[in-house]
Amino acid sequence: MKPAPPPAATYRLQFHAGFTFEDARRLVPYLYDLGVSHIYASPYLRARSGSLHGYDVADPSSLNPELGSQEDYDRMVAELQRHHMGQLVDVAPNHMGIGHPGNYRWLDVL
């Protein structure tokens, strides 16, 4: 698959349980028509349960199940690719949810 061109116009998507990969997938054609070249996504890795922002990552090696399945994510990416769009993902490692019991890396350090 041909990679997306460099970002020309981004649109910010805030993922949480109320706005999922499927919701984003359905928006892609509309965003494309607006001239958006890339989505600019909030973190969508496994975050603390109920996170509304996703920056409190508890497991950086898996997707947040509150946002959908791997298949849902793959469908969103396929829709972006179909429209020759890319994605930028906001990541802030210093915001990882270190107090969350699901953050096995942090617990291993302790």
Residue, then its C-alpha position, 0 to 999 in steps of 0.5 A: m500500500k502506498p504511504a500517505p503523503p506528509p500531513a497537509a491538514t489534520y483533524r483531531l479525534q478524541f478517542h474514548a468509550g463514547f467515540t470508538f474506532e468504528d465512529a472514526r471509520r465512519l467519519v473518514p469519508y467526510l473528513y476526506d471531503l473536507g480536505v483532511s490529509h491525516i487524523y490526529a488521534s488521541p492515544y488509543l493504547r490500553a488506558r485506565s478503565g473509563s479514561l476519557h483522554g487515553y493519556d493514562v496508558a496502562d499497557p502500551s503493547s495493546l489497543n484500548p478495548e473500550l475503543g473496539s477490537q483489533e478488527d475495528y482498528d484494522r477497518m479504520v486504518a483500511e478506510l484511511q488508506r482507501h482515502h489516501m489518508g494517514q494518522l498521527v497519534d499523540v503519545a505522552p509517555n510521562h503521562m502513563g498511568i503508573g498507579h493502575p494495577g493493569n500497568y504490568r511494566w510499572l508493577d514489575v519495576l516496583 
